[in-house]
Amino acid sequence: MKHIRRRAARDGHATSCVRKLDIKFTTLIDNMDNAVELDYAGFPDRLYVVGKDGRIAWKSRPGPRGFRPVELEAAIENLVIW
């Protein structure tokens, strides 16, 4: 039961963030073991673009100095079919 409460709290926090930040794109919540965070965490921070096939389509250089908004935008545009 304790595990369910923790998962429910995590889901509630995520839902609240999506609403308050008016996020318009699909968001996902990691499992309780934080496997995705552990696999993809980048220190320093990194930005990722995930393709429709679920594979990493683009990864930024270490940030924040390595963040290149123009490169991120181009990576997203390459995946979007208008």
N, C-alpha and C positions, 0 to 999 in steps of 0.2 A: 504494500500500500504506500510506503514511503517513497518508493521509486516513481509511482504514478503521480504523487503530489509534486515531486520535483519536476517531472516531465510537464505536467500541467502548468507549473509556474514558468518554466522555460517557454512554453508555447504562448502563455499569456503575455510575457514580456515582449516576445517577438511580434505578436499581434499588435500590441500597444505601440511599438516602434514604427511599424508599417503605417499605422493610422496617423500617429502624431507627425511623422516625417513625410506623410503623403507619398509614400513609395509606390510607384506605378508598375514596377517590374516584378516578375516572379521572385519570391524569396523562399529560401529553404531553411530548415532548422536542423542542426547537427544532432546526431544521436547522443544519448547520455554519456557515451564513452569518448565523445569529442574526436572521433577518428578523422573526420574531414579537417578539423582544425589542426590536428597533429600532422596530417599528411601535407597540408598546404600552407601552414603558417610560415611566414617569411619574416625573419628578423635581420635587417630592418624590414618594414612593411613592404608588401608587393601587391600589385593589382593583377587580377586574372580575368580573362574573358573565356567563358565556357561555351562551346559550340552546342548546337542542337543534339549532336550525337553524345553529349556528356563528356567529351574530351576537352582538355585545355587547348584553346585555339590561340591564345596569346598570353604572355606573362611579362609584366613590367620589369624593369631593372629595379634593384633595391631602392626603396624610397626613404624619405620623401624626395630627396634630390634626384632620384632616378625616375620619378614620375614624369611622363611626357604626355600631357593631355591630348595633343595632336595625334600621337601614336595610338593611344587608347581609342580615340574617336575613329581613326582609320580601321582599327581592328574590328570594332563594332560594326562599322559600315560594311566591311567586307563580308560579314556574316548575315546582314539583313538584306532580304530580297524585297525590293520595293514593288 
